[in-house]
């Protein structure tokens, strides 16, 4: 038996089917037996469930690579190189990184390459595996294409209104009409085509009638689902396959550190590349065409198409945590930032009852306060001083706790060492060792994370580049001349550049962010083509202030700066 060694194990499955088939449990079972036979002690398991091998950005793999640098264990055991990654280049990158950290990498199915000859053979094996994967993918694609051309319907879930009859022997899979769902489809088309209802009103009507969708966590129809249903030509007998293709989003709505699926967006292919498969129709062509005509009318008449200027759009949030979105119920006379909760919960009751914030008033007060701050050296210096004092207090309180944490970790490691020695002397079984060591190891990891967070806070205080008094005074002087004669887009660019977030209700707004010392430029690069700022963050001025809002507006009262007509020609118009 080899020398006792502390190791970690890594396992990955890419699909839910593999998880159901206990593939990951099988990997762990084999690796635990291997560790027991070789006298290794598994101190931690890193599991990536339902993660593709096309990316190295996986939570468990990232944690493993981070822990490797902390020397929490001496080696890592993996069932097969393709569990690490199917691309040979990815495998080599991670293996080299672990070896540089002094970590031994071991596999169950193959021996770890030790010399140049082994590396060549290992590389050839990796390239063949990558080629085999590409060949299997292409074989599946051609197989699907052949079936579709033969009239076979390929679906993961049948179109609403139909039941899918799977393939039997020589008969292709096909659709039959699900009469219960088909009646709902006819009702939905009729409500739009004959009654002229909007999609949003259709969701309300379906909720009132107690008609639920086939699948929904909330048990209600979504407007996006109904819009897709109303535009689907399958209901007039034209089933389709291959109309879209999966792509990685260029400008995703949400920027996520980890993505299980890289190609999470779909783009529509040219119509000549679609495959039309005949299926039983549920409605006739006339009803479908009338519904499309009414949808186009609803779209043109939608209030959301009436463009209004919202200075704080994209940065203002409600106290409940949801975003606030612009709404002009009186054709722009009064614009409001309303909590999106009521929209997201529809047709269910909303959970946030905070009132709307008058956009014209909020925009003017925030802009006035922001410009007053940026043009006043005294106010800027006060903001810097307040931020530094608050940050130092938080950092000092956290850093003072580092020394006791280090001492506690030392005691825990001594305890862990005693368990390991006892196991080596035959006083513990491997199961007992893991039972005793696991809580200690988990506690050590928790304390180490606390120390890491404290040191990061300390580094942040040291690295944040705060300008000196002379630079602040020069900046305020330059800004005073630069803020004159700005149009709405330029003002909105500055707001988005310096304000991190605005949180509040009808009574007050809390505004916070960082003012860059360099010139603020505006560049067209937002996902909708709107102008958003880019700036140099070498030196910044952190700020935070509170704005008290006046009581909600009353009808018939003249508030002076509020105009019912927007002045489009004025370059300094703030819609207020």
N, C-alpha and C positions, 0 to 999 in steps of 0.2 A: 504494500500500500504506500502511495506517495505521501509526501509531507502534507500536513493539514493546511488547507488554503481557504481563505474567505473569498467567495465568488458571488457574482450576480448572474441572473439568467434573463434573457430577453426573448419574448415571443410575440408574434404578430399574426392576425388573421385579417383578411381584406373584406369579407362579406359576412352578412348575418347568417347565411347558410352554413358557412364554415364554423361559425360559433355554435349553431344548433347541432352540428355534427361533432361537436366537442373536439374540433381540431386543435384549439389552443390548449385544452386540457391534455390532449395526447402529447403535444410538444412538452408540456410541463412534466408529465409523468415520465417520459423518456429521459428528460434532463435531470430530474431528481434521482432517478435510478443510476444515471451516469455519475452524478456527483457523489452518491453514496458509495459506489464501487471504487471510486478514486480517492475517497477520503476528503472531498471538498465540502465546505460548509456554505450553503446558500443563505446569504444574509438579506438579499432583496430580490424581488421579482419585478421586472419592468414589462408591462403588457400593453400593447397597442391593439385594441379590438376595433375591427371594421376600418382599418386604415390601409390605403393603397400603398403599393411599393413605388409609385411613380414620384414620390416626394420624400425627402428626408426630414421635412418639418412635421414631426409627430411628437406629441407631448411626452410619452414614455421614453422614446429614443433621445429626445433633447435632455430629459432629466438624467438618463444614463450617461450621456456625454459630459454633462455638467458634474455629476457625482464622480466620474472617473478622475477629474482633476483634483477632487478633494480627498482621494485615496481612501475611500470608504471600503473598498474591497480590492483584491489583487488580480482578479480575472473576471471575464464575462463569458458565459456559455450560451451558445445559440444553436438551435436545432439544425438549421441549414443556412447557407449564405443567402438564399433567396428570401428568408424571413427578415434579413437585415435590409436587403434591397434586391430587386431583380436586375437592375442595371449594374454591370460590372464596375463602372467608374464610381458609382455611389458606394459600392462595397469597399473598394480600395480606399476611398476617402475616409470612411469611418474607421476602418481597420488601422490605417496609418495613424490617424488621430489618437486612437486608443493606445497603440503601441508607443507613441511618443510620450504619453502620460505614464508609461510603465505598466500598462495593463495587458495581461495576456488574453488573447482572443482564441476561443476554442469552439469547434463545431462538432456535432454528433455525426453527421453524415460524411464529412470529409475531414482530412487532417489539415491543420493550419500550415500554410507554406512556411518553410524554415530557410530555404536557400533559393538561389536564382532559378534552378531547374524546377523546383516546386512552384515558384511563383508563375513561371511560364505555363506549366500545366494547369494551374489554378485559373490563370487568366483565360486560357483556351476554353476551359470548362464554363467560365462565366460568360464568355462571348457566345458560346453555343446555346446556353440557357436563354440569353437575351434574344438570340435569333429564333429559337423555338417558340418563345412567347409571342414574338411578332408574327410567326407563321400560323400559330393557333388563332390569333386575333383575326388575321386575314381569312382563314378557313371558316371561322364563324360568320364573318361578314358575307362571304360569297354564298354560304349555306342559307343565310337569311334571305339574301337577294333571290336565290333560286326558288325558295318557297313562296315568296311574295309574287314573283312572276307567274307562279302556278296557281295563284288565287288563294293562297293560304294567308289567314289573318294572324299576324304576330303582335301580341299585346301582353303587357305585364298586368294590366287591369282593363276590363272591358269598358267601352264608352258608356256613360250613364244613359240608361234606357234600354240597354241590351244585356244579354247573358252570353257568355262565351262558352261554346261547346268545343272542348279540346279535340285534338287529332286522335282518330281511332283507326288503327291499321292503315288502309290506303286512303281513308277519307281525311281531307284537310280540316283544320279547325275553322269554325264559322260562328257567326252571330245569329241569335234569335232574339226577337223583341221581348223584353221584360215588360209586360203590360202595366204593372203598377208604376214603374219608373217612367214608362212611355207616356202615361196619362199626365204625370207631372211635367214632362217635357212639353207636351201639347199645351198645358195650362200656362207654362212660362212664356212660350212663344205667343200665345193668345193675349196675355196680359200686356205684352209689349206692342205687338202688331195691332191689336183691335182696341185696347184701352189706352194705349199711349203712355203706359207707366215707364218710369225710369228704372234702371237696374236696382238702384237703392230702394225704391218703393216696392219692387218685386220681392226683395229680401224680407221686407217688413210684412208683406202680404203672406208669404210662405210661412213666416214665423207665426203669424196669427192663425193660419190654417193648421198649424202643427205638422207641416211637411218638412221632414229633415233630409239633409243630403245623405248620400251613401256613406261617406266618411268625413268626419269633422270632429276635432277635439272639443270644440265649443257646442257642437250640435246645431249649428246654424249655417245658412248659406253665405258664402263670401261673394262680394260684388265681382271680384276677378273670376271666380269660378263660373258665375252666371254669364259674364261677358264672353268667356271662352265657349260656353255651351251655346249661346245664342248665335255665335259666328261659325259654329262647326257644321260643315256641309255633309257630315255623316248622317245627319237627320233627314236629308233628302236622298239618301242612298249612296253617297259618294264617300266611302271610307278611304283613308289615305295612310300611306307609310312612307317614311323617308323624307318628310317635308321639312324637318329641322335637323340640325347637327349640333352636338355638344362642343362648346368652346370654353376656354378660360376667360373670365370677364376681364376686360381691360381696365375698367373703372368701376369696381364693385361698390354696391351700396354700403356694405359693411366691410371694413378692413379687419380681417381676422388673422391672428397669429397662426392658428392651425385650421386647416381645411381638409376634411376627409375626402372631399371630391374636388379636384382641381378644375375640371371642366364643368362648372356649375351653372353656366349660362347656355342658352340655346339661340341659334340664329336660323332664320328661315332660308331654305335653299330656293333657287329659282324653280318656278312651277314646272318647268319641263323636266326636272329631275324627280318630281313626285311620282309615286305609284298609286293610282286610284284603284280601289278594290270595291266592287259592288256589294252593298249590304242592304237589308230590308229597310225601306224608308219609314219614318215615323210621322212626318208631316209632309205636306205637298209644297211644291216650288213657290206657289203664290203666297202662302203664309210666311215662308222663309224670307222671300224678297220684301214683303211688307215689314217684317221685323227689322231687316237691315236698314230699310229706309227710315224707320222710326228711331233706330239707334243713332243714325247720322243726325237726325233732327235734335235728339236729346243731347248729343255731344256739342252741337253748335249753340244750344240754348243753356248749357251748363254754366252756372255762376263761376265755376272754377276757371272758365276761359276768359273771364273779365280780369285783365291784368291790373294789379295795383302795386304800388311801391311799398315794400316793407323793409325798413332799414335793418331791423334786427333778425330778419329771416335767417334761419339756420343756426342761430346761437342762443335763442331764448327758449327756456324750458319752464315747465310748471313745477310747483313745489312738490307735486306727487312723483316727479321723476320723468314724466312723459314730455315730449316736445310740445311746444306751442306753435300752432300753424295759423297763417293769416286767413281772415275771413271778412268779407265786406257784404253783410246782408242788406245794406241799403244803397247798393250800387256805388260804393266808394264814399258815401257821405260820412259814415263812421266805419273805420277799419279796426279790427280787433285781432289780438293774438289769443286764440282759444286753445285750451288743452285738447290734445288729440285723443284723449281717452274715449270720448263719446263716439269718435269715428272708428277707433280700433275695436271697441266693444259691440258696435252695432251688428245685429238688431237687439242684442242683449242690453240690459240697463247699464248705464255707465257707473263707474265706481268713484270718479273724482268729480266734485261739485264746485271746484274753484271757478269763479267767474272770469269773463274775458278781460284782458288788459287792453285799453284803448291804444291802438297802434300809433296814432298821430301824436298823442301826448307822450307815450313811452319813447318813441323815436326822438322827439325833440328834446326831452329831458336828458336822455342818455347822451345824445350827440353834444348838447350844450355842456354837460358835465365832463365829457371826454375831451372836448376841445379846450375847456378851461383848465383841465389837468395838464394837457400836453403843452400848453403855452405858458404855464406858470412854473418857474424854477423852484419856488418855495413848496408848492404842492407836490411836485415830483420828488424833491428831496425828502419830504415827509413820508411819502409812500415807500421810498427805499428804506428809510429808517424803521418804519413800522414793520415792513416785511422782514428785514434782517433781525430785528428783535424777536419777532414771533418765531422765525425759523431757528434762531439760536436756542431759544428756550426749549423748543421741541427736540432739537438735536442733542442738547446737553443732557436732557432728562433720559433720552434713549441711550446715549453713549455711556453715561454713568453706570448703566446696568450691564455693560459688556463684560467688565471684569468678573462680577459674580457669576455671569453665565459661563465664562471660560472655566472658572473653577468647578462649576457644577458638571460641565462636560468632562473635565478631567476625572472626576469621581466616577462618572458613569462609564467611562472607558476602562477604568480600573476594574469596575464590576464586570464589564463585558470580558475583560482579559481573564478574570478568575473563572468565569464560566467556560471559556475556551480551554484553559489549562485543565479544568476538571474533566472536560470531555476527553482531552488528550490522555488523561490518566485512567480513562475507562469508567469514571464515576457517573457519567451521563450518557444516555443514548442520543443519537442525532436529533430525534424528535424532541427530547427534553431540552437539548441545547437550544433548538430553535424556539421552543416555548418560552424559555427564560430570556433569551437574547433579543427576541423581536421587540418587546416593549421598551427595552433599554435602547436599542438602536433607533426606534421611532422617536423616543424622547431626545436623543442626541441630535437627530435630524431636525427636529422642531427648534431646538435651541440654536443650532447652527444657522437656521434660516433667520431667526431673530437677530443674531449678530450680523449676518449679511445685510439685512434691511437697515440696521442701525448705521453700518459703515457706508452704505449707499447714500443714506440721508446726509451723512457727514461730508461725503465727496460732493454731493450736489451743492451743498452750501459753499464748498471751496471752489468748485468749477464754474458756478454761475457768475458770469462776467458783469459786474455792476459798474456803471460809469461813475467817474468822480464829479465833484461839484462843477468844475469848469466845463466839462463835457455836457452836463445837464443844462447849464445856462445857455451854451451855444445851441444845443438841440432845441430848447424852447424858443429861442429867437428865430431859428430857421423855420420851425413849424408855424409860427405866427404868420409869416408871409405865405407859407405854402398852403395853408388852409383856406385862403381867400379864393372865391370864385369856383369852388368845386361843384360839379353836377352830382346827381343822385348816385350814379354808378361809382364815381370816385369816392364818395363818402361811404358807400356800402363796402367798397374795397378796403378802406381804412378800418372800418368796424370789424370786418372779418379778419383783418390782419392782426389787430391788437387785442380784441376781446376773445377770451377763451369761452366764457359762458355767461349768460344772464339768467338768473333763477328768481322767480317771484310770483306774486299774486296781485290782486287789485289794490293792495295796500302799499307794497314796496317791491323793489327790484334790487338784487345783489349782483353787481357787475364785477368781474375779475378777469385778469389777463396779463399780458406782457407787452410793453411798448418797445419796439426795436429802435435802436439808436440810428441805424442806417436809413437811407431814404426808402420809402415804401413804394414799390412798383406794383402795377396791376397787370395781370396776364390772363389771357383767355385759356383756361385749362380745366375748368370744372366739367363734370360729366354731362351737364346740360348746355354747355357752351357759355355759361355765365362767367363774368369776370370775377376772379378771386385773387387775392394778393400773394406776392412772393417777397420775402425780405431777408436781409442778412441778420442772423441772430447772434452775432458776435457779442454785442452788448445790449442788454435789455433792462427795462425798468418794470419790475413787477408792481401791480396795483390791484386794489380792491376798494369799492365804495358802494354805498347804499343810497338808493333814490326812493324817497317817499312820494307816492302817487296821490293826486287829489282824489276826492270821492268820485264814484262812477258818474258819467255825464247824465244830465237830465234833459229831457226834450224841451226845446224852445229856448234854451239858454245859450247866449253868445259867448263863446270862450276865447274870442279874440284871434288867436293864432290858428284856429281850426277853420279850414275852408271846405265847403262842400264841393268845390271844383278844383281839380288839380291843375297847377300851372305848368304845363309841359314845356313852355318856352323858357322859363327861368332856369338858368344854370345852377342856381343855389337852392332850387326847390327841394324840400325834404318831405314833400307831401304833407305839410303841416303849416 
